[in-house]
Amino acid sequence: MNTSPRFPLRAGALAILLGSTAFLTAAAHADEPDIDQVQAHCDAVVKSVEDAGFSDKVAVTCEDGKAIISSDTYPDHELMTGIVGTNEQVPVPAKEYDAPIPLKPELGDTPQTRDAALGVAVNGVPIFDYTGGGEMSQDDLAHYQAQHDTFQTQQLDVCGGHAGRGDDYHYHMKPRCMIEQMHNAGDDAILGWAFDGFPIYGDKNPDGTVIAKGVLDVCNGQADDNYGYRYQTSEEAPYIVQCLMGKVDDLKDLPRTAPLTNAATGQGSNPGNPPNGGVENLVFTQDEGGSRSMDYRYDGEDYYIRYSPSDQADCYNFESRTVTNDGKVETGEFCR
């Protein structure tokens, strides 16, 4: 893993071009505050992953003004158990998920939203807003959407996450199971980073004090002495980062996990449809060889989605019997 930041010294390059030692000295001193700030932010991102104990699975590389947090998005904790409102999707390791964290974050004037991840946890798992109903408008941010609340509609597992349309595991609220694994768990521990560069903390202020009602803004954040701004998790909706208060160059450039592709046809896999009323006894199991199985009951019948690694890299052999497909047993090889 490479955690050594690499920043091009523009002032030095200009000095060579101009052949001026005086210019080099002046420019270097002028850039020092920015360089120091970028370096400190890089160090903070690296430290947050290392102190939490996830650096064996999560890599952090700093360059071009960003810290790239790289992972397969697949956490080493219990998954999917307890879900009732299943979308009949299963978590499959992602391929080179690279989450960019700006190293010189700057607050903007307008909250930004997207129908995908808004940040990433220190264990490499993407963080979404609390809803499962697509991208929110500016009006949506100010009004609680009970019908799209993934927690209230029982779409989340006991750890605060589930598998989405891309068969990608992600969190929609406080990552409880991840926090239990963190070596530095506590109010002052950073849980993750939003894609605007600001950190995410837990339900309390970093000093352990309770966050007064009404302090958190529409994105579930507040001012921070160290970083200028920070996000918090909360027991009540929106539970976690709801939008981005910082500036982002282009939301469309942020990472998104695509659905699996059928190896035989080259087509993307079809999405599952949540069974009416939800399912019972959903349990997700896995073994060290990479075989996984999600088993559940619906209307007195047993259903399942199972897969194991195939001979081709980043591909898996699936067998499933789902409510979406009327209980028909289907098999096939699907790839990232």
C-alpha positions, -999 to 999 in steps of 0.1 A, spaced: 0 0 0 13 34 -9 5 61 16 32 85 6 17 117 -8 31 130 -41 26 167 -48 42 185 -78 60 217 -67 47 241 -93 68 270 -79 100 250 -85 90 242 -121 83 279 -128 116 289 -113 135 266 -136 117 280 -166 124 316 -155 159 309 -143 153 330 -112 164 319 -77 146 349 -62 113 339 -79 117 303 -66 122 315 -30 92 339 -31 69 314 -48 78 286 -24 70 307 6 37 319 -10 27 283 -16 37 269 18 3 274 36 -15 255 8 11 227 7 10 224 45 -28 222 45 -29 196 17 -3 175 35 -21 177 68 -53 166 52 -36 137 35 -21 127 68 -55 128 85 -71 106 59 -43 81 60 -44 81 98 -81 76 100 -79 44 81 -48 32 100 -60 40 135 -93 23 128 -74 -9 119 -85 -12 82 -52 -5 64 -48 -42 56 -78 -40 32 -80 -3 24 -53 17 6 -49 54 7 -28 73 -19 -25 111 -20 -18 129 -53 -32 157 -75 -49 173 -46 -70 142 -36 -67 113 -12 -79 82 -31 -94 56 -7 -93 23 -26 -112 -9 -16 -134 -37 -28 -164 -22 -7 -168 -56 9 -165 -54 47 -154 -81 71 -185 -80 93 -220 -95 93 -239 -87 61 -276 -85 51 -290 -103 82 -322 -89 94 -334 -74 62 -372 -76 56 -377 -53 26 -352 -70 4 -346 -58 -32 -333 -93 -39 -298 -81 -46 -267 -96 -29 -233 -80 -20 -205 -89 -44 -170 -74 -40 -165 -44 -62 -135 -40 -86 -111 -13 -76 -135 11 -60 -115 44 -58 -131 71 -36 -116 106 -42 -114 129 -11 -104 165 -18 -74 176 3 -83 212 3 -121 212 10 -141 243 6 -177 250 17 -201 259 -11 -234 279 -12 -258 251 -23 -262 216 -9 -255 189 -36 -271 155 -39 -268 124 -61 -285 90 -63 -253 72 -53 -226 74 -27 -218 107 -10 -187 94 8 -169 64 20 -163 48 55 -128 41 68 -133 4 60 -138 13 23 -176 9 22 -195 36 4 -219 58 23 -253 68 8 -280 92 21 -308 76 41 -332 72 12 -336 45 -14 -358 65 -38 -332 81 -61 -317 115 -62 -333 141 -39 -342 176 -50 -335 207 -30 -371 206 -17 -367 169 -7 -337 178 15 -359 199 38 -387 173 41 -384 139 57 -393 111 32 -408 83 52 -417 63 21 -380 62 10 -364 58 44 -344 26 40 -343 21 78 -380 25 85 -390 4 54 -367 -24 68 -344 -24 39 -312 -24 60 -294 -51 79 -283 -50 115 -251 -31 105 -269 -2 87 -263 -13 51 -275 -35 23 -267 -44 -13 -278 -19 -40 -286 -21 -77 -250 -28 -85 -249 -57 -61 -227 -34 -41 -227 -33 -3 -231 2 12 -243 21 43 -274 43 46 -270 51 83 -245 47 111 -222 17 104 -227 0 137 -208 -32 129 -178 -13 115 -177 8 146 -176 -23 168 -145 -34 148 -126 -1 150 -95 -1 171 -100 35 180 -138 35 184 -149 66 203 -165 100 198 -133 115 185 -128 87 158 -135 96 122 -159 72 107 -154 82 71 -150 110 46 -175 127 24 -167 133 -13 -163 170 -6 -133 163 17 -149 168 51 -148 141 78 -178 121 92 -181 116 130 -206 98 152 -237 108 171 -217 131 195 -192 159 191 -156 147 190 -151 159 226 -180 137 237 -206 164 243 -241 159 231 -251 178 199 -279 202 207 -311 198 188 -312 220 158 -275 224 155 -270 201 125 -278 216 91 -298 200 63 -268 178 53 -264 166 89 -233 186 95 -219 216 114 -188 238 118 -156 222 130 -126 239 145 -100 216 128 -115 210 94 -139 239 90 -169 216 88 -178 180 97 -207 156 92 -223 136 120 -244 105 123 -277 107 142 -303 85 158 -330 103 139 -333 109 101 -314 117 81 -291 94 102 -260 102 82 -247 124 54 -278 136 34 -260 160 10 -227 176 4 -221 211 17 -186 214 2 -177 221 -34 -172 192 -58 -159 197 -93 -184 174 -110 -207 149 -92 -208 128 -124 -171 120 -119 -176 105 -85 -175 66 -83 -205 45 -90 -206 7 -90 -222 -7 -121 -245 -39 -121 -229 -72 -128 -226 -83 -164 -238 -116 -178 -206 -133 -191 -226 -151 -219 -246 -121 -232 -225 -91 -221 -257 -75 -208 -261 -61 -173 -280 -81 -147 -316 -74 -142 -326 -56 -109 -346 -73 -83 -381 -62 -72 -389 -59 -35 -416 -86 -27 -448 -71 -13 -448 -71 25 -412 -82 27 -396 -115 34 -389 -136 65 -357 -151 81 -333 -136 57 -298 -148 64 -265 -143 45 -238 -168 49 -203 -171 34 -172 -192 36 -135 -186 33 -135 -198 -3 -157 -170 -14 -190 -188 -17 -220 -168 -5 -256 -175 0 -287 -153 9 -316 -175 20 -351 -163 29 -388 -172 30 -417 -155 13 -453 -166 14 -444 -200 28 -417 -207 1 -379 -208 3 -359 -186 -19 -322 -180 -23 -294 -163 -42 -260 -181 -42 -227 -175 -59 -191 -186 -58 -160 -175 -77 -156 -189 -113 -124 -197 -131 -124 -162 -146 -111 -132 -126 -138 -110 -110 -165 -134 -122 -189 -156 -102 -212 -185 -109 -247 -178 -97 -277 -199 -89 -309 -182 -77 -345 -188 -70 -362 -154 -64 -396 -139 -59 -388 -115 -87 -384 -144 -112 -415 -162 -99 -395 -189 -82 -378 -202 -113 -343 -215 -107 -318 -196 -128 -280 -201 -132 -253 -181 -150 -218 -165 -148 -217 -128 -139 -187 -105 -138 -176 -71 -126 
